[in-house]
């Protein structure tokens, strides 16, 4: 009887592995990242971030912060 149980468990394991294929997580993550980066929402957020960065580089506040930071001992 134990031989029959062993064969049943082996058959269950094979059936389980066939019905649940292994996923390539890294490939799936890369695909989702490409979809997100190609979306209009990502483009809009990236454009806003670039404008804010450019404004910060030219801002009066940045010059004041840099002046104060350079005066510290």
C-alpha positions in Angstrom: 0.0 0.0 0.0 2.8 2.4 0.6 4.1 2.0 -2.9 0.6 3.1 -4.1 0.7 6.2 -1.9 4.2 7.1 -3.2 2.9 6.9 -6.8 -0.2 9.0 -5.9 1.9 11.7 -4.3 4.3 11.7 -7.3 1.3 12.0 -9.7 -0.1 14.8 -7.6 3.3 16.6 -7.6 3.5 16.3 -11.4 -0.1 17.5 -11.9 0.6 20.5 -9.6 3.8 21.5 -11.4 2.1 21.3 -14.8 -0.9 23.3 -13.7 1.2 26.0 -12.0 4.1 26.9 -14.2 6.9 28.9 -12.7 6.8 32.6 -13.5 9.9 34.6 -14.5 9.5 37.3 -11.9 12.3 39.5 -13.2 11.0 39.4 -16.8 7.5 40.2 -15.6 8.8 43.1 -13.5 10.7 44.5 -16.5 7.6 44.3 -18.6 5.5 46.2 -16.1 8.2 48.8 -15.7 8.2 49.3 -19.5 4.5 49.7 -19.5 4.6 52.3 -16.8 7.4 54.2 -18.3 5.6 54.3 -21.6 2.4 55.6 -20.1 1.1 59.2 -20.4 1.0 59.5 -16.7 4.7 58.8 -16.4 5.5 61.2 -19.2 3.5 64.0 -17.5 5.1 63.3 -14.0 8.5 63.2 -15.6 7.9 66.6 -17.4 6.7 68.2 -14.1 9.8 66.8 -12.3 12.1 68.2 -14.9 10.5 71.6 -14.7 10.8 71.7 -10.9 14.4 70.6 -11.1 15.2 73.3 -13.6 13.4 75.9 -11.5 15.3 74.8 -8.4 18.6 75.1 -10.2 17.8 78.7 -11.1 16.0 79.7 -7.9 16.9 82.5 -5.5 16.2 80.1 -2.6 18.9 77.8 -3.8 21.4 80.6 -4.0 20.6 81.6 -0.4 20.9 78.0 0.8 24.3 77.6 -0.9 25.6 80.9 0.4 24.6 80.0 4.0 26.0 76.5 3.6 29.3 77.8 2.3 29.7 80.2 5.3 29.5 77.4 7.9 32.8 76.3 9.4 
